[in-house]
């Protein structure tokens, strides 16, 4: 498949880059040390996880996507720890490592970093047949280059892959330039300034950021460059084009931004792998990164539940992440509410129902039927709107905190993963007639039925539209 087309569906997403071991020592700081003006952190816990390209691979695999991680690992304890921590959906294609895997340790107080300590390091060896075969069989590639040698060792294979399939390149000041024909490069604003040098200037405006993106796209021979701007969103630029796309955040999230860039790049790679275009990839990646930060960031990765970044039937790539949200609300002693439906043509009855559902707890997760599920339930010609559009509309409602899609006829399997405290259904159902009610009883949850507004229904709207059509 030539560059510029869709990714090769059915083939794995290959993540290439430098892996390290991340350690977080967490606690609270309420006083200064008597011998120096430094905070004393009362340690409450410690967690470890794969870092660098390992984070991107873990995020990409959260929706069940097949992911191959090409990275250099050795026989040292840190390398062994990373191997044991990678999710089941991530398959390793290793390069040899001469030395030890880098370890990055952060001390956090109140969720904010106080100090970081780095140790270890090694040199990746040459790529073997397993690595070369992984890149040759990739449906899309995500490069997470931290400048430690892994990407340089396979650069020729990456250049060849960029001519066949979408390649997303997350650059680093210590890394090398992306290979020509890269589909999307994702520097943050600080990196973009650095890569542009004096030619990029120092102005902090959207126009200046888009100008830097266009300059880098031309310099690197990339199809597009997305300059990420933190809480301001992102700017998507192309070479020789004065028509950038600005993607603001629909909702700003507070939290530790560590790992947000990895989430952005992983989301964008998954969207392109599924046939999406760069504007769609950047839009969904911007929201996913913000949600990742608001949902606990890197801390959510240690729980086995975190942001999904692929397509249905898992957690969608728009709106808040349901699993991180559930954990955060539960940690604060709150009540998790879930509601379900097709929501094919969103009308006033749906909105009233969702607003009422939200009032029954501290967060609302909407479980929406996938296209295949709607088709089985409603018949040919349905849904009128594809799942991606329905998810985006629902996620845009102020009363909805997260959206999750499911492919079965009922959301029972999804509910068993979410385990909400309250399940709300709209319409004229009886609780005892709902198959989900039995699932809720398994963990002591409650099922409620809330009525829709009279006279509002998707079927009636469709009938009236067909009747009045010329």
Backbone torsions as a table, in degrees:
resi	resn	phi	psi	omega
1	UNK	NA	132.4	-177.0
2	UNK	-76.8	156.3	178.2
3	UNK	-62.0	137.9	-178.8
4	UNK	106.9	-15.0	177.5
5	UNK	-92.8	-167.6	-179.4
6	UNK	-77.1	161.2	175.1
7	UNK	-67.1	166.1	-179.8
8	UNK	-85.8	101.6	-175.9
9	UNK	-67.2	147.3	-179.3
10	UNK	88.0	-10.9	176.3
11	UNK	-101.7	155.7	-173.8
12	UNK	-72.4	157.0	166.9
13	UNK	-84.9	124.8	-178.7
14	UNK	-103.7	122.9	176.9
15	UNK	-102.1	124.1	-177.9
16	UNK	-118.2	129.1	176.4
17	UNK	164.9	-176.3	-177.2
18	UNK	-85.0	126.9	178.3
19	UNK	-103.0	145.4	172.9
20	UNK	-140.2	174.1	176.7
21	UNK	-103.7	122.1	177.0
22	UNK	-95.7	133.3	174.5
23	UNK	-126.8	132.6	174.7
24	UNK	-118.2	123.3	172.0
25	UNK	-102.1	116.3	-171.2
26	UNK	-111.7	144.9	177.9
27	UNK	-174.6	-159.7	179.5
28	UNK	-126.9	145.7	177.9
29	UNK	-121.8	112.7	-178.9
30	UNK	-120.3	0.8	-178.2
31	UNK	-154.4	164.7	176.4
32	UNK	-99.8	153.6	177.7
33	UNK	-67.6	145.2	-178.4
34	UNK	-70.5	-22.7	-175.1
35	UNK	-99.9	-2.7	179.6
36	UNK	-165.3	151.1	-179.6
37	UNK	-78.2	61.4	179.7
38	UNK	-126.4	148.2	-179.3
39	UNK	-69.7	144.7	172.7
40	UNK	-96.8	117.9	-178.2
41	UNK	-98.2	118.1	174.6
42	UNK	-82.4	106.9	-171.8
43	UNK	-70.6	127.9	178.5
44	UNK	-109.7	-20.4	-178.4
45	UNK	-175.2	168.8	180.0
46	UNK	-143.0	137.9	177.3
47	UNK	-138.2	149.2	178.7
48	UNK	-127.6	155.0	179.3
49	UNK	-163.1	161.3	173.2
50	UNK	-64.1	138.4	178.9
51	UNK	-115.2	179.6	179.4
52	UNK	63.0	-130.8	179.4
53	UNK	-62.8	-22.3	177.4
54	UNK	-64.0	-35.3	177.0
55	UNK	-64.6	-47.4	-179.9
56	UNK	-59.9	-41.4	179.5
57	UNK	-65.6	-42.3	179.4
58	UNK	-63.5	-41.4	178.7
59	UNK	-65.2	-43.0	-178.8
60	UNK	-65.0	-27.7	-176.4
61	UNK	-89.0	-1.4	-173.1
62	UNK	-65.1	-24.5	-178.5
63	UNK	-96.5	13.7	-179.1
64	UNK	89.8	5.7	179.1
65	UNK	-66.0	143.7	175.4
66	UNK	-76.4	121.9	-176.5
67	UNK	-127.5	134.5	173.5
68	UNK	-114.7	127.5	179.1
69	UNK	-103.8	115.9	175.7
70	UNK	-96.5	112.5	-174.8
71	UNK	-155.3	160.7	178.6
72	UNK	-94.4	122.5	178.5
73	UNK	-133.6	150.0	-179.0
74	UNK	-118.3	-156.9	179.7
75	UNK	-103.4	10.9	-178.7
76	UNK	-79.0	163.9	-177.7
77	UNK	-58.3	-37.8	-179.5
78	UNK	-65.1	-40.4	177.6
79	UNK	-64.1	-42.9	178.8
80	UNK	-63.5	-38.0	178.8
81	UNK	-63.4	-42.8	179.6
82	UNK	-62.9	-44.2	179.5
83	UNK	-56.8	-41.7	-176.0
84	UNK	-74.6	-21.8	-175.4
85	UNK	-93.9	-15.4	-178.0
86	UNK	-63.6	140.4	178.5
87	UNK	-60.0	157.6	-178.2
88	UNK	-60.7	-29.3	-178.3
89	UNK	-76.1	-3.4	-178.9
90	UNK	-104.2	119.9	177.7
91	UNK	-101.5	136.7	-176.0
92	UNK	-93.4	137.6	166.7
93	UNK	-125.5	101.1	-166.5
94	UNK	-92.7	144.7	162.4
95	UNK	-99.2	150.0	176.0
96	UNK	-68.4	152.4	179.6
97	UNK	-124.2	120.5	176.0
98	UNK	-92.4	101.2	-175.8
99	UNK	126.1	-151.8	-179.0
100	UNK	-121.0	153.8	178.9
101	UNK	-69.2	136.6	177.3
102	UNK	-63.6	143.7	176.9
103	UNK	-121.9	126.9	179.0
104	UNK	-113.3	115.7	-176.8
105	UNK	-112.4	128.3	176.8
106	UNK	-115.7	140.5	171.0
107	UNK	-105.8	123.2	-177.3
108	UNK	-117.3	139.8	174.6
109	UNK	-124.0	122.0	-176.7
110	UNK	61.4	29.4	179.4
111	UNK	82.7	0.5	-178.8
112	UNK	-113.4	138.5	-179.1
113	UNK	-64.8	138.7	175.3
114	UNK	-105.8	-43.1	179.5
115	UNK	-155.5	153.3	175.5
116	UNK	-125.9	139.6	-179.9
117	UNK	-126.1	127.7	-179.9
118	UNK	-112.7	141.3	176.4
119	UNK	-150.9	160.5	177.9
120	UNK	82.6	177.1	179.6
121	UNK	151.7	149.9	179.7
122	UNK	-155.4	-178.1	-178.3
123	UNK	-118.1	123.4	178.1
124	UNK	-66.9	144.5	176.0
125	UNK	-91.1	-173.0	-177.1
126	UNK	-70.3	154.8	179.3
127	UNK	-75.9	134.6	177.8
128	UNK	-96.0	-175.2	-177.4
129	UNK	-59.0	-37.4	-178.3
130	UNK	-62.9	-42.0	179.3
131	UNK	-67.1	-44.9	-179.0
132	UNK	-64.0	-37.5	179.3
133	UNK	-68.8	-39.1	179.2
134	UNK	-59.4	-43.9	-179.6
135	UNK	-70.9	-34.6	179.4
136	UNK	-68.9	-27.7	-177.0
137	UNK	-100.0	7.5	-175.9
138	UNK	-69.1	143.6	170.5
139	UNK	-89.6	-22.6	175.0
140	UNK	-165.1	159.8	-176.3
141	UNK	-132.4	136.3	171.2
142	UNK	-116.5	123.3	179.8
143	UNK	-104.7	120.7	176.3
144	UNK	-114.0	89.2	-170.6
145	UNK	-95.3	111.7	176.5
146	UNK	-103.2	11.0	173.8
147	UNK	75.3	21.7	-177.9
148	UNK	-103.8	6.9	169.5
149	UNK	112.7	-17.8	-177.4
150	UNK	-63.8	-47.5	-177.3
151	UNK	-65.5	-40.0	178.9
152	UNK	-61.1	-33.1	-177.2
153	UNK	-70.5	-21.0	-177.4
154	UNK	-123.6	21.6	-173.6
155	UNK	-60.0	-39.9	179.5
156	UNK	-60.3	-43.5	178.7
157	UNK	-67.3	-33.6	177.3
158	UNK	-67.5	-40.6	178.4
159	UNK	-61.5	-38.8	178.8
160	UNK	-69.6	-39.5	179.8
161	UNK	-64.1	-36.6	-178.7
162	UNK	-63.8	-20.8	177.4
163	UNK	-83.7	-10.8	-176.3
164	UNK	-112.2	-40.6	-170.4
165	UNK	-136.2	164.8	177.6
166	UNK	-63.0	133.2	174.7
167	UNK	-122.5	126.5	173.6
168	UNK	-107.5	132.0	-174.8
169	UNK	-121.2	115.6	176.0
170	UNK	-97.1	102.1	-169.6
171	UNK	-83.2	168.3	178.7
172	UNK	-142.5	144.0	-179.5
173	UNK	-54.9	-28.1	180.0
174	UNK	-89.9	-6.1	-178.2
175	UNK	-90.2	179.4	179.8
176	UNK	-93.1	165.6	-179.9
177	UNK	-64.9	151.0	176.2
178	UNK	-60.2	154.5	176.3
179	UNK	-73.2	152.5	177.9
180	UNK	-57.7	150.8	178.7
181	UNK	74.1	10.4	172.8
182	UNK	-58.5	134.4	-175.2
183	UNK	-71.0	-41.8	-176.5
184	UNK	-150.5	130.0	174.5
185	UNK	-112.2	140.4	-169.2
186	UNK	-126.4	62.3	176.2
187	UNK	-75.1	152.5	169.4
188	UNK	-83.4	175.3	-173.0
189	UNK	-64.2	-34.9	179.0
190	UNK	-67.1	-43.0	179.1
191	UNK	-65.5	-40.3	-180.0
192	UNK	-60.9	-41.9	177.0
193	UNK	-60.3	-45.2	-177.6
194	UNK	-63.9	-44.5	-178.4
195	UNK	-66.4	-34.0	-179.3
196	UNK	-76.6	-29.0	-177.3
197	UNK	68.5	-151.8	-176.8
198	UNK	-62.2	-28.3	-177.8
199	UNK	-65.0	-25.8	-178.2
200	UNK	-83.0	-16.9	-179.2
201	UNK	73.1	-178.1	-177.1
202	UNK	-119.0	2.3	-175.7
203	UNK	-63.6	138.2	-178.1
204	UNK	-108.6	70.1	176.6
205	UNK	-130.7	160.8	178.4
206	UNK	-60.7	-38.3	179.1
207	UNK	-63.2	-41.0	179.3
208	UNK	-66.5	-40.5	179.0
209	UNK	-65.3	-40.8	179.1
210	UNK	-68.4	-34.2	177.5
211	UNK	-64.3	-40.8	177.5
212	UNK	-64.7	-41.2	178.2
213	UNK	-60.7	-43.1	178.8
214	UNK	-65.2	-39.5	178.4
215	UNK	-62.5	-43.4	-179.5
216	UNK	-69.3	-38.2	177.9
217	UNK	-60.1	-40.9	177.6
218	UNK	-67.0	-45.0	-176.6
219	UNK	-64.9	-38.5	-176.1
220	UNK	-91.2	-10.1	-175.2
221	UNK	68.5	32.8	-178.8
222	UNK	-93.9	150.1	177.7
223	UNK	-65.6	-38.3	-178.9
224	UNK	-158.0	155.1	175.6
225	UNK	-128.5	127.4	175.2
226	UNK	-105.8	113.2	176.7
227	UNK	-90.5	114.3	-178.3
228	UNK	-84.9	138.8	-171.5
229	UNK	-121.4	26.2	178.5
230	UNK	63.2	-128.1	-176.2
231	UNK	-68.6	-8.4	177.9
232	UNK	-92.2	-4.4	177.7
233	UNK	101.6	-132.1	-177.1
234	UNK	-156.3	157.5	175.4
235	UNK	-121.7	128.5	178.9
236	UNK	-105.0	123.0	-176.0
237	UNK	-129.5	155.9	176.0
238	UNK	-128.2	158.8	179.8
239	UNK	-65.1	143.6	176.3
240	UNK	54.2	33.8	-178.1
241	UNK	-134.9	124.0	179.6
242	UNK	-101.8	33.5	-178.3
243	UNK	-129.7	66.9	-177.0
244	UNK	-72.0	161.3	175.0
245	UNK	-107.5	122.4	176.3
246	UNK	-100.0	128.0	-179.6
247	UNK	-115.9	98.9	178.3
248	UNK	-79.2	167.3	174.9
249	UNK	-83.4	132.8	175.1
250	UNK	-68.6	-30.7	-179.3
251	UNK	-153.4	128.8	-179.9
252	UNK	-83.3	138.9	-179.6
253	UNK	-118.5	135.9	175.7
254	UNK	-89.1	150.5	176.7
255	UNK	151.9	-179.2	179.5
256	UNK	-73.0	118.8	-176.1
257	UNK	-78.3	-2.8	-179.3
258	UNK	-57.9	127.3	179.9
259	UNK	92.4	-7.3	-178.7
260	UNK	-63.4	-38.4	178.5
261	UNK	-64.5	-37.9	176.9
262	UNK	-64.6	-40.9	178.4
263	UNK	-64.1	-42.3	178.5
264	UNK	-59.1	-50.8	-176.6
265	UNK	-65.5	-40.6	-179.7
266	UNK	-65.1	-41.9	178.5
267	UNK	-63.2	-47.5	179.6
268	UNK	-59.2	-41.3	179.7
269	UNK	-63.5	-40.6	179.8
270	UNK	-65.9	-40.0	179.3
271	UNK	-64.2	-45.7	178.5
272	UNK	-65.5	-36.7	177.8
273	UNK	-62.3	-31.0	180.0
274	UNK	-87.7	7.4	176.5
275	UNK	99.5	3.0	179.3
276	UNK	-72.6	164.7	178.3
277	UNK	-98.9	160.6	-178.3
278	UNK	-52.6	-42.7	178.5
279	UNK	-59.1	-41.9	176.9
280	UNK	-65.3	-42.1	-178.9
281	UNK	-61.6	-43.3	-178.3
282	UNK	-69.7	-38.9	178.2
283	UNK	-61.3	-48.0	-179.4
284	UNK	-70.7	-36.0	179.7
285	UNK	-66.9	-37.0	179.1
286	UNK	-61.5	-47.3	179.8
287	UNK	-68.8	-38.4	179.9
288	UNK	-63.6	-40.5	180.0
289	UNK	-66.5	-41.0	178.4
290	UNK	-65.0	-40.4	178.5
291	UNK	-66.7	-37.7	177.2
292	UNK	-58.4	-44.9	178.5
293	UNK	-64.2	-47.3	-178.6
294	UNK	-68.0	-24.6	-178.4
295	UNK	-89.9	11.4	178.3
296	UNK	114.5	-9.5	175.8
297	UNK	59.7	-135.4	-176.1
298	UNK	-61.9	-27.2	-179.6
299	UNK	-62.8	-29.9	-178.9
300	UNK	-69.5	-20.2	-178.3
301	UNK	-73.2	-23.1	-178.5
302	UNK	-79.8	-2.7	-174.6
303	UNK	-100.1	-7.8	-173.9
304	UNK	82.6	0.4	177.5
305	UNK	-133.7	128.8	-178.1
306	UNK	-163.7	-172.2	-173.4
307	UNK	-61.1	128.5	170.0
308	UNK	-81.2	141.7	-178.0
309	UNK	-129.2	14.5	178.0
310	UNK	-111.5	-155.1	-177.0
311	UNK	-99.2	-171.3	-177.2
312	UNK	-66.7	155.2	13.2
313	UNK	-93.9	8.0	-177.5
314	UNK	-80.1	-175.7	179.8
315	UNK	-54.1	129.1	-173.8
316	UNK	-73.1	171.7	-175.2
317	UNK	-94.5	16.0	175.1
318	UNK	-125.6	150.1	179.5
319	UNK	77.5	-173.2	-177.2
320	UNK	-73.2	156.8	177.0
321	UNK	-82.0	123.2	-173.9
322	UNK	-66.8	-40.0	-174.3
323	UNK	-72.0	-41.8	175.1
324	UNK	-64.4	-36.6	179.3
325	UNK	-64.6	-45.2	178.8
326	UNK	-56.5	-45.5	-178.3
327	UNK	-64.2	-42.4	-178.6
328	UNK	-65.6	-42.4	-179.6
329	UNK	-67.1	-41.9	179.4
330	UNK	-64.8	-38.5	-179.7
331	UNK	-61.7	-29.6	178.5
332	UNK	-91.7	8.2	178.5
333	UNK	77.8	17.6	-176.8
334	UNK	-87.0	175.5	-178.8
335	UNK	-106.5	126.4	-179.5
336	UNK	-95.1	125.2	179.9
337	UNK	-115.0	137.0	174.7
338	UNK	-125.3	145.4	177.3
339	UNK	-135.2	155.9	-175.4
340	UNK	-138.8	162.2	176.9
341	UNK	162.1	176.8	177.6
342	UNK	-83.1	-39.0	179.2
343	UNK	50.5	50.2	-174.4
344	UNK	-71.8	-51.1	171.9
345	UNK	-118.4	103.6	-174.4
346	UNK	-68.3	125.4	-178.4
347	UNK	-131.2	-179.5	-174.5
348	UNK	-60.4	-33.1	177.9
349	UNK	-64.6	-40.9	176.2
350	UNK	-61.6	-46.6	-177.1
351	UNK	-61.4	-45.1	178.8
352	UNK	-61.1	-42.6	179.2
353	UNK	-61.2	-46.4	-178.6
354	UNK	-67.9	-37.4	176.3
355	UNK	-63.6	-42.0	178.1
356	UNK	-65.4	-40.1	179.2
357	UNK	-62.4	-42.1	-179.3
358	UNK	-61.3	-32.1	-177.9
359	UNK	-71.7	-12.5	-178.7
360	UNK	-84.3	-4.3	-179.3
361	UNK	-159.2	-158.4	-174.2
362	UNK	-105.1	-7.8	172.9
363	UNK	-158.7	155.3	179.5
364	UNK	-127.3	122.2	174.4
365	UNK	-109.5	124.4	180.0
366	UNK	-97.6	124.9	177.2
367	UNK	-98.9	113.7	-172.6
368	UNK	-114.0	138.4	179.9
369	UNK	-66.3	138.0	174.7
370	UNK	-69.0	172.3	179.5
371	UNK	-59.8	-44.7	-179.6
372	UNK	-63.4	-38.9	179.4
373	UNK	-65.3	-44.1	178.1
374	UNK	-61.9	-41.8	-178.6
375	UNK	-61.1	-40.8	178.8
376	UNK	-67.8	-36.8	-175.9
377	UNK	-81.2	-37.7	-171.5
378	UNK	-105.9	-16.2	177.2
379	UNK	99.8	178.4	-178.9
380	UNK	-58.3	148.1	-179.7
381	UNK	88.8	-9.9	177.1
382	UNK	-114.2	148.6	2.8
383	UNK	-79.2	160.8	173.7
384	UNK	-73.3	-33.2	-179.3
385	UNK	-119.0	133.8	-179.9
386	UNK	-66.1	161.7	-175.2
387	UNK	-56.5	-41.7	-177.9
388	UNK	-59.7	-39.0	179.1
389	UNK	-71.2	-42.1	-180.0
390	UNK	-63.4	-39.9	178.0
391	UNK	-62.7	-44.6	-177.4
392	UNK	-65.0	-40.8	178.8
393	UNK	-64.1	-45.8	179.9
394	UNK	-63.0	-43.3	-178.3
395	UNK	-64.8	-22.3	179.8
396	UNK	-80.2	-10.0	178.9
397	UNK	-76.4	137.6	-178.4
398	UNK	-64.0	-24.5	-178.0
399	UNK	-86.1	-6.9	-177.2
400	UNK	-103.7	124.7	-178.8
401	UNK	-94.6	-26.6	179.5
402	UNK	-161.9	157.3	178.8
403	UNK	-130.8	140.2	176.6
404	UNK	-135.1	134.4	178.9
405	UNK	-97.9	149.8	176.4
406	UNK	-136.5	150.5	-172.1
407	UNK	-102.2	-10.9	-178.2
408	UNK	-82.6	177.1	178.2
409	UNK	-71.3	-30.4	176.8
410	UNK	-127.2	159.5	-177.6
411	UNK	-87.4	20.6	-174.6
412	UNK	-56.2	-46.6	-177.9
413	UNK	-63.1	-42.0	178.4
414	UNK	-65.1	-40.4	179.9
415	UNK	-64.7	-35.0	179.0
416	UNK	-67.2	-24.7	174.9
417	UNK	-80.5	-39.9	-178.2
418	UNK	-78.2	-37.9	-177.8
419	UNK	51.0	59.0	179.2
420	UNK	-69.0	158.1	176.2
421	UNK	-77.1	-31.7	-178.4
422	UNK	-134.2	133.5	173.8
423	UNK	-114.6	125.3	-174.8
424	UNK	-118.6	131.6	178.0
425	UNK	-123.7	142.7	179.8
426	UNK	-103.0	146.7	177.4
427	UNK	124.3	-158.8	-175.9
428	UNK	-105.4	32.4	178.9
429	UNK	-73.9	163.7	166.7
430	UNK	-108.7	142.9	-178.1
431	UNK	-56.0	-41.4	-176.5
432	UNK	-68.3	-16.7	179.4
433	UNK	-89.1	-6.9	-176.9
434	UNK	-88.7	120.9	179.2
435	UNK	-63.5	-24.8	179.9
436	UNK	-67.5	-25.0	-176.1
437	UNK	-60.6	-38.4	179.3
438	UNK	-64.8	-38.8	177.9
439	UNK	-63.6	-42.5	-179.6
440	UNK	-61.2	-34.4	-179.4
441	UNK	-66.5	-21.8	-178.9
442	UNK	-61.3	-34.1	179.9
443	UNK	-117.6	18.7	175.8
444	UNK	79.2	21.1	178.5
445	UNK	-80.6	167.0	-178.1
446	UNK	-117.0	140.2	177.4
447	UNK	-108.8	131.7	179.3
448	UNK	-125.8	149.7	172.3
449	UNK	-117.8	125.0	177.7
450	UNK	-115.4	137.2	-177.8
451	UNK	-75.7	150.0	168.0
452	UNK	-80.6	163.4	172.6
453	UNK	-64.3	139.2	-179.6
454	UNK	-61.0	141.0	174.0
455	UNK	82.4	0.6	178.5
456	UNK	-110.4	122.2	176.1
457	UNK	-157.8	150.8	178.7
458	UNK	-63.3	-41.3	-179.1
459	UNK	-61.9	-42.1	179.9
460	UNK	-67.4	-40.3	176.9
461	UNK	-60.6	-44.7	-179.8
462	UNK	-64.9	-39.2	179.5
463	UNK	-63.9	-43.6	-179.5
464	UNK	-66.6	-38.5	179.4
465	UNK	-64.3	-41.5	178.9
466	UNK	-66.5	-36.0	-179.2
467	UNK	-68.3	-36.4	-177.0
468	UNK	-91.3	-4.8	-179.0
469	UNK	-65.8	141.0	-179.5
470	UNK	-66.1	NA	NA
